[in-house]
């Protein structure tokens, strides 16, 4: 028994729940991430956890594996109460709770065999007994009824095979609870069926599986029970057999679209950006769309649909193999971001900290970075005073909350950092704004301010291409939504058809 | 004070920033003070000028390396570029009979070529700079020896000696040159957009690229700066002895690295000051000078310099890369980023 656990209360015995979470409340500074959520996982059960992005699914799973500490509530693992304040990932692993993410946690240059047994090597005379490990791995693969070549470095394996290696690794450590977080987001239909089959085998062995997914069909195909989260609150829980898909979708959306969005601009000018038959190796193919001045278009799609690569290609930061880009009716070859910048394109990338800002720079330097040539004295020297004045004006307009322009950007909140990245391109007066998941990880208030800005852009006759995983956001902001699936545009949704159901259907590749 | 004044004028935390950037200056002053008090021979004008003169060309070479390190790279080819400039310059003047200024232009052009090769290998070849410049170092060294057969070439005109040993009033010419170069480079780094781009690229290459900075150009330019400034330093070192010598820079790489890091340049790139490099060079020279005056075996210098480099790099590697928060503000951490 670990230091963090002690026996008392809870249901024990043969059919005791593997995990029981009671009235969990989780607060981050200023944000309530989970509010009064209860959750039970029985042995041999697959429990689907569904909800929109930011609904609290990941936070909940992190509470269970001890990565996050809940503020209030009780957690029982196999009937044993966990002392939540000293509970850590190490403790949860010892209790047999394993999480498998869609991002690979494998050593790419090591073989599958090495990856599975890393940290659990069997030794004989101080040397690793590869033959015994090989036998054990073969048994394991037999058990999972899979065939994966474990003797080559995992980087040569297919995505689906890597997932199986990850699963095998989790199964090996005799876990009782397996958390699968968006495991299938990057898999194809056939491989997903294989994962279902493996889940079936694990269930028979009495393991519990927590299944997090955006694809609602999966919930009906492999889960026994479900929990719907919405804005950190538990909307509903129950048996999957008691509901159908439309009901589930309604529960996920939870409410009517709130009036959080400013009215969408309907006054358009000429076409600003047009993409014809654009293709890039692996990422996307034959993409065509156009945006008029004053218009906002959205790109929707699952992870791996090629949205980010597409906007980077327009910005000259991703190599294309075919197709053309037309700016204001003129065909242009955009080879690099410098060119894109000069053509009036601005990109707000999805990774604020690694792609958007220079963490060693202060607010002023970050703000003027793309437009340094506008502030020259004698064509050569930078005019620091003019730079500061311009940065001040633009940041005031964005209602950035800051103390001084010379303040380092590192300690600003996510929303404020995002504003600075937007300020960069506003200062340049870029007319084509590419926004890639601009609201990732920022709070509701800051989100709304950015929505207002987007609206302001359109009124000024700029155009916006918006990539977002949040359907509500796309529907609230875009004139037109292009839905991408595995690299191609599946559907265009506008006007009357702009409903969440239609989009979700296209997103999942079912028409 | 109005909002615009408060937010656009540097105010709170200036001293903290100053201390962080210029702690080495304070250490240098303390060191000079201690030496002046305890070593009688140290505080003579002659000795001080000597220290400045000896530090000057190493400082200029280190200013070159500064640019490589500022962009997050490393230039190992310094020592053989010094040898190359020295031997080819002497060769051009003595063997081919070219005028001194033509020879200077030629050898500096050669340095530009070496810088370009380094830069292209690193930026476009995507080679780790450590390896690319190490290879270039060895190849250039080979060429140097092929050209000179390892022998020095003496017989440079007396007038050229001014560059290395001349005086303007009581101030040695190299010292004036060092401060002049430092001043020009300060203006470049602090007040021009390419200069600021070095910091941007070193701080975050991807973000700079996505801000439309020509990161490839800046990356190559850093190595060209490094090679050319190394060339200027090498000419000065050659002028001192009036002879071209392939082994002139063999021991200098270590000193140069130490100086750059001592001057507060982060080995991870993106942070550093050009005058820091000057101060770093003086610091190292004062220590060397003091050890000579104390008649300590010169081999100890290697040990001491090694210790200094370790201490400074330890501090650099273990200092969090964040800077002061503005007064009265608590850092706000968002849940999804924690």
Contacts between the chains, C-beta under 8 A, distances in Angstrom:
chain1	res1	chain2	res2	distance
A	28	B	334	7.4
A	28	B	335	3.3
A	28	B	338	7.5
A	29	B	332	7.1
A	29	B	333	6.8
A	29	B	335	7.6
A	31	B	334	7.9
A	31	B	335	5.8
A	33	B	335	6.0
A	59	B	335	7.7
A	315	B	210	7.3
A	317	B	209	6.9
A	317	B	210	6.6
A	336	B	214	7.7
A	337	B	209	5.8
A	337	B	210	5.8
A	337	B	211	7.6
A	337	B	212	4.8
A	338	B	212	4.9
A	338	B	213	7.5
A	338	B	214	5.3
A	340	B	212	7.0
A	341	B	211	7.8
A	341	B	212	3.2
A	342	B	212	7.7
A	347	B	210	5.8
A	349	B	210	5.6
A	353	B	337	7.5
A	354	B	204	7.2
A	354	B	206	6.1
A	354	B	207	7.2
A	355	B	206	5.1
A	355	B	207	5.6
A	355	B	210	5.6
A	356	B	207	5.9
A	356	B	210	7.3
A	357	B	204	7.2
A	357	B	207	5.9
A	358	B	200	5.7
A	358	B	203	4.2
A	358	B	204	4.3
A	358	B	207	5.3
A	358	B	208	6.9
A	358	B	270	7.4
A	359	B	203	6.9
A	359	B	204	6.6
A	359	B	321	7.1
A	359	B	322	7.5
A	360	B	199	7.3
A	360	B	202	8.0
A	360	B	203	3.9
A	360	B	204	7.5
A	360	B	270	4.5
A	360	B	271	5.8
A	360	B	321	6.8
A	360	B	323	7.7
A	361	B	199	7.4
A	361	B	200	7.1
A	361	B	203	6.2
A	365	B	196	7.1
A	365	B	200	7.8
A	369	B	200	6.0
A	369	B	208	7.2
A	369	B	211	4.5
A	369	B	213	7.0
A	370	B	211	4.3
A	370	B	212	4.9
A	370	B	213	7.7
A	372	B	193	4.0
A	372	B	196	6.6
A	372	B	197	7.8
A	373	B	193	6.1
A	376	B	193	7.5
A	380	B	192	6.1
A	381	B	187	7.4
A	381	B	191	4.7
A	381	B	192	6.2
A	382	B	191	5.1
A	382	B	192	6.1
A	382	B	193	6.0
A	382	B	196	6.7
A	384	B	191	7.5
A	388	B	8	4.4
A	389	B	4	7.9
A	389	B	8	6.6
A	391	B	8	8.0
A	392	B	4	5.9
A	392	B	7	5.8
A	392	B	8	5.0
A	396	B	3	7.9
A	402	B	7	7.1
A	402	B	326	7.7
A	403	B	7	7.5
A	403	B	12	7.6
A	403	B	326	3.6
A	403	B	327	7.1
A	403	B	328	7.2
A	403	B	329	5.6
A	404	B	6	6.9
A	404	B	7	5.4
A	404	B	8	8.0
A	404	B	10	7.5
A	404	B	11	6.5
A	404	B	12	6.9
A	404	B	326	5.6
A	405	B	7	5.5
A	405	B	8	5.6
A	406	B	10	5.2
A	406	B	13	8.0
A	407	B	325	7.5
A	407	B	326	4.4
A	407	B	329	7.8
A	408	B	322	6.6
A	408	B	323	4.3
A	408	B	324	7.3
A	408	B	325	7.5
A	410	B	322	4.9
A	410	B	323	7.1
A	411	B	322	7.1
A	411	B	325	4.9
A	411	B	329	7.1
A	411	B	331	4.0
A	411	B	332	7.2
A	412	B	332	7.3
A	413	B	332	4.3
A	413	B	333	8.0
A	413	B	334	5.8
A	414	B	334	4.3
A	414	B	336	7.4
A	414	B	337	5.9
A	415	B	334	7.9
A	424	B	211	6.5
A	440	B	336	7.5
A	441	B	334	5.8
A	441	B	335	7.9
A	441	B	336	3.6
A	441	B	337	5.7
A	442	B	334	7.0
A	443	B	334	7.1
